[in-house]
Amino acid sequence: MFIYKKENQLPIKSWIPEEQYYADEKMVEQVENLAKLPFAFSHIVLSPDGHVGYGMPIGGVLATQGVVIPNAVGVDIGCGMCAVKTSITEITLEQLKHILGGSKEYHGGIHSEIPVGSQHQNEKQDESLMPKLEGKYEIVEQEYTAALKQLGTLGGGNHFIEIQKGSDGHVWLMIHSGSRNFGLKNAQHYNEKAIALNEKWHSNIPKKWDLAFLPLESEEGQMYIREMNYCVDFALANRRHMMEKIKQIFSAEINGTTFDPMINIAHNYATLEHHFNSDVMVHRKGATLAREGTIGIIPGSQGTSSYIVRGKGNPESFNSCSHGAGRKMSRTKAEETLSLEEETRKLDEMGVLHAIRGKKDLDEAPGAYKPIGEVMRNQSDLVEILVELSPLAVVKG
């Protein structure tokens, strides 16, 4: 960690090494904007996977007093990870292909059972799988019926399903997904409300920073928090529904497979916590809770390791750590500059059943991401590695 401080702003505590920190000028500008906010508390945290986002960097942690900022949570509210350890210690290439693509003898595979990208379910899913509606909502009620067909779907971008071999000798299942349209619609709606209210109040926070806020005690602030929490719960329900389907596929392919309880952790949300003798609203945007003893998940990219970790409870990071490797180049730059032949060759040599089929898939190639080993070394004071997971097969959104 290094500490950066300018006059008239809070300190910035970065787990990106100093020699790398200044390379991303737009990210630095966004972090400094956070440090100038009048309601920001104590200091700003930047995880080692930090990179430029919308308004606030991905990998940023912001504690505030009295307000919540929709853009400091982001558009995929509740996006996160889940992982399950199986009883399997060996799996063949043929079994992996059956699990992904299906087997005439046993079952449909992941590709046929779980919609990806913009695809939704053909039928509404069982409503009992949805989080309970408690209280008044605006966007959740508006989007609820549509969400019944989004439940159990992966989504696009960097979302994935991965089958992995652990350093503990077991095969693991991992999912990265979010709250689908629930999160997007809520984020857009309440950010627009915050912008309108900030203009009405003649807020001195520049509009171009994209950090419009809602007072916690306002009706709008309370509504956002209620709907945000529903999105977090829906994202978990979504991951759980997919995981149950994957477990069924595994059990059909490999008779007698058993599964440990699912590990789940989110990385886009805001919550009231106690830090440095104060109750503050902690925004984690692409950052993961790493409270002492908390079991978490830090994924790499397809073709690199992922990790099951235990939090160390470092107060300087607001008990947080990275949510992954973090991008080192934009999606557009990855497609323009990375070599399709080179990226696929490396994955093929590793024996990974990967998801890179053409140039448009290079935005999710390993070369588009920071080296996960380096990211983990940079946060050794935040988390302890319990299991290292190597990829066997990948499904991308």
N, C-alpha and C positions, 0 to 999 in steps of 0.2 A: 504493500500500500504506500502511496505517496500522497501528500497533502498539498493542495494548491489553493492559494488565498490571494484575492485582490482586494483593494480598498473598497469599502462600502458593499461588500457581499460576504455571504457565509463561506466557510471553508468547503472545498471540494475534496472528498476522500476517494481516491481512485485506486482500484485493483488492476487497472490497466497500467503497465509500467510507464514511467515518465517518458522514456524515449519513444514510446508508441502513442502516447496520449495525444500529442499535438498533431499527429498525422491526419486526423479526421477533423478538419477545421469546422465543419458544420456541427459535428457532435460537440466540440468544445464550446461553440457559441450557444448551443442549447443548454448545456450544463451550466454555463455562466448565467444564462437567463433564469434558470431555477434558483441559483444562488442569490439572485437579486430580488426574489419575490418577498414582499413584506411579511407574509404569513409563513414562510418556510422556517423550519425549526432546526437548530443546532448545526447541521451540515448537510451536504448533498453527497450521496453515495453513487459511485459508478462501478458496476461489477466488471470482471475481466472480459466478459463477452460483449461489452458495451459498443453500440454503434448508433448512427443517427436514426431517429424515428420521426414521428409526426408530433411536433411540439416538445416532446421530451424523449431523450434517447432510450432505445431499447437496452435493457440492462441497468436502468436507472432506478434509484430508490429515493423517494421524496417524502419527508414527514412535514405535515402542515398543522397549523393551529387554527381551528375554527372554520376551515373550508375544505371542500373536496373539488378536485379538478378532473373532469371526465377525460381529457386528453392525456392525463398522467396515468390513466388506467389503460386506455386504448380501445380499439374497435372490437377486438375479440375478447370480450370480458370472460374471465374464467378459463381462458385457454390454459392447458396444462398437460401433465403427463400422468400415465398410470402404467404399472408394471406388475407382472405376475410370474412367480417362479414355478416351473413345472417339476414333476417328478422324473422327467425324461433326462437321461444323461447322454444319450446318443440319438441322432436323427440322420436319416439318409437323404441324399439329394432328391431321390424319387419321392420320398415322403414330403419333403419341402415343396416340391412342385405340385403335388396333390393338394396340399394344404392351401397353397396360393390359388391354384387354378381349378381344383376339383378333381374328383375321381368318379368314374362311371360306377365303380363298385360300391362306393360308400356315400358320397355327399357332394354338395357344391362347395367350392373353395371360397377363400376370402374375397377374391375378385368378383364373384357372383353374389355373395351374401352381404357385402358391405359397400354401399354407394360411395363414390369418391368425387372430388371436385365439386361441381355445381349440381351433381345428381342428388335427388332425394329418394325416399322410399316410395314404392308404388301405392302402398296402403298406409293409413294412419296406424301408428304403433299403439300398443296397449297404454291407455292413459294412466294406469296405476304406476307406470314407470317414470312418470313426470313428477317433478317436485310439486308439493302442495301449494296452492295459491292461498296466501294469507294476507289479507288487507287489500288496499287499493293499489291498482297498477294502471299505467297508461299503455305503454308499448307492449308489455308482456301480454295483456289481455288482447291487444290488437293482433299480435303475432302468434298467439297460442295455438290456434287451429293449424296454421301452416307448420308450426314446430313439431306437431305430431308426426309429420312426414320427414322431418329433419333428424328426429331422434334415431341414433344408431348410424349416423353418416359421418364420414371422415372430414369432409371439407377439402380445401385446396391449399396452395402455397407450400409452406414447410411442414404441413401436417403429414403424419406417417403412421404406418403399422410396421413393426419390425420383429422378426424372430431372431433371437440372439443366443450365443453360447457364453455362459458366465465363467469367470475365474473360479467359481465354486463348483464347477463341473456340471451344472444344470443348464437346460434350455430355458430361456426366459421369453416372455411376450411383452411387448411395449407398444403403447399408443400415445401419440401426440395429437390432440385435437381440442376444439373449443366449443363456443356456444352458438355457432352458425349465425343465422340472421338475427336471433335474439340480441346478441352482443352488438352487432353492427348497428342495428336500428336504434338501440338504446343509446349507444355512444353518440351517434349523429344527433339524435333528438335532444339529449341533455347538453351537448356541447353548443348546439344552436340556442338553446334557452339561456345558457350561461353567457354567451356572446351578447345576446339581446339585453340581459340584465346588467352586464358589465358596462355596456354603452349607456344604459339608462342611469347608472350610478356614476358615470364619468370616471370609471376606474383608470388609474394611472399606469396600469399594466398594458404595454403595447399590444394591440390586436394581432400584429404580425408574429408575436411569440407563440400564438395558438395555445395559450394557457388560461383560457377563461375559466372562472371559478364559480362555485355555488356555496353560499354560507351553509354550514352544517345545520343550523337551526331554522333555515328557511324551508318552506313547503317544498320547493324545487329540490333542495339539497336532500331532504328526507326521502322524497320520491326516487331520486337517482340512486341513493344507497339501497333502498328496498328493491328496486328493479335490478341493480347491479348484483346484489346478493342472489336474486333469483337466477340470473344468468350464470353465476358461478355454480349454483346447484344444478342447473340444466346441463352445463358443460360436463360436470361429473356424471350425471345420469346418462349423457350421451356416450362418454367413454365406457361406462359400466356396461351399457347395452351392447356396444361393439365387442367388448372383452368377453362377454358371455357367449356371443356367437362364435368367436374365435376358439374359445375353450371347447365348445360343442364340436367344431370342425376337427380340433386336435384329438378329442376323445374318439371320434369316429375313425380317424386315420390310425391312431396309435392306442389300441385298446388298453384300458387300465390306467391311463394318465390321470394323475391327481394334481391339484393346484393349491398353492399357498394363498392366503388372503391377499387381495389386491392392494398395492401401494398407490396412493393418489396424492398429487400435489399440484396446485395451480400457480400460475405466474403472471396473471394480469388482473389485479384487483386492488381495492383499498380497504383498509380495516383499522378500527380504533385500537391502538396499542399503547403500552406504558414504556416510555424510554426517557432516560436521564431525568427522572422525577417528574415527568409531565405526561399527560394523556394527549396523544397526537394521532392524526390520521395518516397512516403509512401507506403510500402508494407504491406498489411494486409493478413496474411495467417491464415485462420480460425479466423478472427477478424472482427468486424462489426463497421461501421461508427456510432459514437455517438456524432456528432456535436450538438450544442445546438439547440433543437427543432426538430431534426431528429427523425422520427417515425421508430422504428426498431422492429425486431422480434428475440427473444432468445428462442429456443426450448429446452425442456428437452429431456428425452428418453421416449419410449413408456411405459406408466404407470406413468409418472410424469408430472408435470405442464410445460407449455410453457408460454411465456410472450410477450405481446405487450408493448413496452417501448418507452420512449422519452429521447433522448440524453441530457446530461447536459453540453456537451462541455468542458470537463476537459482537459486543455492543456497538462497536464503531461502524459496523455495516447495517445497523438496525436489525440484527439477526437475519441477514439475507445473504444470498450467494447468486451465482449466475444461473440462468435457466437453460443454458446450452453452450455451444461453441461460439456463436455469434458470427454474423456475416462479416467478411472482410472486403466484399465488393457487392455492388447493387446487382439486382437480377439482370438488368439490361447489360451491364458491363460483363457479367459472367457469360451471358449468351454470346456477346461480341468477341470476347477475348480467350475464353477457355477452349481447349482442343477436345472435341468430342471423342476422337480416337484415343487420346491420352487418358482422358477421364474414364472411359469405358474399359480400356486395357488394364488399368490399375485395379478396377473392381473385379474384372474377369479373372485376373491373376490371383486375387484373394479368394475366389470361389464364391463371391456374394451374388445371390440372385437379386439384382438391382433394378432400378426403375428409370434408368437413362436410356431412352430410345432414339432421341433425336436432339438437334441443337437447342430446341426450345426447353429441353429438360436440364440444360446445363446450369440454370439458375439454382438448382438444388444439388449440383455436383459437389463432391468433397472440396474441390479447389475453390469454391465460392465462400468457404467458411474458414475461420481461424483454426489453427491446430488445437484440437481439444486437449492434448497432453499439456501444452503450454498454458492453456486456460486453467486447467486443474492445478498446475504448479503455482500459478499466481494467486490461487485462493485456498492454499493449504492451511491458512489460519482461519478459514471459514467453515470448511467441511472436512470430514474424514472419509476416505474411500472404503466402502465395505465390499463391493463386488464390481469388477470390471467386466463389461459385456461387449463381445465382439459380434458384428452383424453376420447373419447367415442369409436372410431373405428380407426384402424391403418392398412395401407397397406405399406409393406416394400419392398425395392428393393431386 
